[in-house]
Amino acid sequence: MKRNGVSTEPLNFAGYSDVDFAAGKADRKSITGGYIEVAGMPIVWFTRKQGGVSLSTMEAEFTAASIVVAEMIGIKEVLGEMGIHCVIPMPLKVNNQAALKQLGGKSSSKAKHIDVRIKFVGLHAKCGLLKTEYCEGAEKSHRFTSEREKPLKAEGAHDDGLNENAHDGGVLEIERS
C-alpha cells in the first residue's frame, strides 16, 4: 500500500557486527565493524576502535554487537518518527557462536562492563525487537571488505580528486569578473 507515493509496508532491517580481536599493535584494542542495511540498501558502515582491551574474542564480539544494536535502535527510532516502520524482530548477525549462546541465555560474566553489554543486547532480543543469528564469516565479510564503487572522477580531476586548477588544500581559485 502507498500513501502519498510512499510505501507503508514495513522495511526489512538488518545489522551485522564483526570484530578484529586485539588488532591495535600498540594497545591491543579490538576494532569493531558494523554494517546496517534497510530494505537491502546499506545505510551505515563503520569501523571504530573499542574503548577498552578485550580479554577474549567473545568479549570483543559482545562489545561490537552492543554498538551495532545501539545504532540500529537509533536508526529505527528516526525512521519511526518519519512514519517508516521496520519488520520486527530485526536480525542482528554475529559470527561468534559463543557470543550468540551468551546473548541468548543467562550471562555468567563476572566483569560488570561485559555483563552490561550482554544484558543490553539480550534485553532487546528477549522483548522481540532483535533476533540474534549466526552469520558465516564469508557471508558477512563481503559487506565489510568488498571494494565499494568508486565515485566518478570529474573531468580534469587528478587521482586525488582535485581539479587541475586547485592549489594546496583543495582550494580552487576562481577569477571574479
VMD Tcl script that draws the C-alpha trace (Angstrom):
set ca {
  {0.00 0.00 0.00}
  {1.22 3.51 -0.79}
  {0.41 6.78 0.87}
  {1.39 9.95 -1.00}
  {3.72 7.90 -3.20}
  {5.50 6.37 -0.20}
  {5.16 2.69 0.68}
  {3.62 2.00 4.08}
  {4.95 -1.58 4.18}
  {7.45 -2.20 6.99}
  {11.05 -2.31 5.78}
  {13.45 -5.18 6.32}
  {16.25 -4.03 8.58}
  {19.42 -5.99 9.39}
  {22.58 -5.35 11.36}
  {25.92 -7.12 11.11}
  {28.67 -6.89 13.67}
  {32.21 -8.12 13.45}
  {35.40 -7.62 15.35}
  {39.11 -7.70 14.65}
  {40.30 -9.01 18.01}
  {43.32 -7.23 19.55}
  {44.08 -5.53 16.23}
  {45.87 -2.50 17.64}
  {49.55 -3.40 17.77}
  {50.43 -0.74 20.34}
  {47.43 -1.07 22.68}
  {45.84 -4.40 21.59}
  {42.38 -2.84 21.47}
  {39.95 -4.60 19.15}
  {38.31 -2.98 16.15}
  {34.50 -3.09 15.85}
  {32.98 -3.33 12.41}
  {29.33 -2.57 11.87}
  {27.07 -2.66 8.85}
  {23.37 -1.84 8.82}
  {21.05 -2.14 5.87}
  {17.43 -1.15 5.34}
  {15.48 -2.77 2.51}
  {18.73 -4.35 1.32}
  {20.49 -0.99 0.97}
  {23.48 -0.10 3.13}
  {22.81 2.93 5.29}
  {25.57 2.63 7.89}
  {29.02 1.12 7.60}
  {31.63 1.83 10.22}
  {34.76 0.64 11.93}
  {35.94 2.02 15.22}
  {38.45 1.09 17.86}
  {36.90 -0.26 21.04}
  {37.39 1.76 24.21}
  {38.93 -0.97 26.33}
  {41.12 -4.01 25.84}
  {39.09 -7.21 25.48}
  {40.45 -10.35 27.09}
  {38.67 -12.71 24.67}
  {37.11 -12.71 21.22}
  {33.75 -13.33 22.88}
  {34.09 -10.15 24.96}
  {35.11 -8.19 21.86}
  {32.10 -9.62 19.98}
  {29.73 -8.54 22.81}
  {31.13 -5.04 22.59}
  {30.73 -4.95 18.80}
  {27.19 -6.36 18.95}
  {26.09 -3.83 21.56}
  {27.47 -0.94 19.49}
  {25.61 -2.15 16.39}
  {22.39 -2.68 18.38}
  {22.58 0.88 19.74}
  {22.99 2.19 16.17}
  {20.09 0.02 14.94}
  {17.77 1.26 17.67}
  {18.67 4.87 16.92}
  {18.02 4.44 13.21}
  {14.75 2.59 13.89}
  {13.59 5.45 16.12}
  {14.43 8.08 13.49}
  {12.63 6.10 10.80}
  {9.66 5.70 13.16}
  {9.47 9.47 13.65}
  {9.21 9.79 9.87}
  {6.37 7.25 9.81}
  {8.54 4.48 8.35}
  {8.27 1.18 10.18}
  {10.63 -1.79 10.24}
  {9.93 -5.52 10.29}
  {10.32 -6.74 13.88}
  {12.34 -8.59 15.02}
  {15.33 -7.02 13.30}
  {18.09 -9.57 12.66}
  {21.47 -8.95 14.27}
  {24.04 -11.19 12.59}
  {27.10 -12.21 14.59}
  {29.73 -14.78 13.59}
  {30.78 -15.96 17.04}
  {28.84 -18.96 18.35}
  {29.96 -18.48 21.96}
  {28.76 -14.88 21.93}
  {25.39 -15.94 20.49}
  {24.92 -18.54 23.20}
  {25.63 -15.97 25.91}
  {23.31 -13.42 24.28}
  {20.51 -15.97 24.14}
  {20.80 -17.20 27.70}
  {21.87 -16.07 31.10}
  {25.21 -14.37 31.22}
  {27.80 -15.57 33.64}
  {30.33 -12.81 33.22}
  {31.98 -11.64 36.39}
  {33.08 -8.39 34.73}
  {30.32 -5.80 35.09}
  {31.12 -3.95 31.84}
  {30.77 -7.16 29.81}
  {27.64 -8.21 31.66}
  {26.01 -4.84 30.93}
  {26.62 -5.26 27.19}
  {25.29 -8.84 27.23}
  {22.16 -7.76 29.08}
  {21.66 -4.75 26.77}
  {21.57 -6.91 23.63}
  {19.79 -9.79 25.39}
  {17.02 -7.50 26.67}
  {16.23 -6.25 23.17}
  {16.26 -9.82 21.83}
  {14.03 -11.04 24.67}
  {11.43 -8.30 24.12}
  {11.28 -9.23 20.42}
  {12.98 -6.19 18.91}
  {16.02 -8.20 17.77}
  {16.68 -11.71 16.61}
  {20.31 -12.71 17.01}
  {21.54 -15.03 14.28}
  {24.77 -16.74 13.36}
  {26.37 -15.32 10.26}
  {29.13 -17.18 8.46}
  {32.23 -15.07 8.04}
  {32.09 -15.41 4.25}
  {28.52 -14.06 4.11}
  {29.42 -11.08 6.23}
  {32.92 -10.36 5.02}
  {31.87 -9.03 1.63}
  {29.82 -6.35 3.36}
  {32.81 -5.11 5.31}
  {35.66 -5.64 2.92}
  {34.36 -5.58 -0.65}
  {35.56 -2.64 -2.60}
  {32.76 -0.15 -2.98}
  {32.19 1.52 -6.29}
  {34.48 4.47 -6.58}
  {32.84 7.80 -7.33}
  {33.09 9.01 -10.87}
  {36.03 11.29 -11.41}
  {35.16 14.75 -12.60}
  {36.62 15.89 -15.90}
  {40.05 17.43 -15.34}
  {40.41 15.89 -11.87}
  {43.60 14.19 -10.74}
  {43.75 10.84 -8.92}
  {43.44 12.70 -5.62}
  {40.08 14.04 -6.79}
  {41.28 17.64 -7.00}
  {40.78 19.70 -10.10}
  {43.95 20.54 -12.02}
  {43.35 24.22 -11.16}
  {43.15 23.53 -7.41}
  {46.00 24.51 -5.11}
  {47.16 23.12 -1.75}
  {44.29 22.12 0.48}
  {41.96 21.60 -2.46}
  {41.12 25.29 -2.77}
  {40.11 26.28 -6.26}
  {40.93 29.81 -7.31}
  {38.05 31.50 -9.05}
  {38.56 34.62 -11.06}
  {35.89 37.21 -10.48}
  {34.81 39.38 -13.35}
}
mol new
graphics top color blue
foreach p $ca { graphics top sphere $p radius 0.5 }
foreach p [lrange $ca 0 end-1] q [lrange $ca 1 end] { graphics top cylinder $p $q radius 0.2 }
display resetview
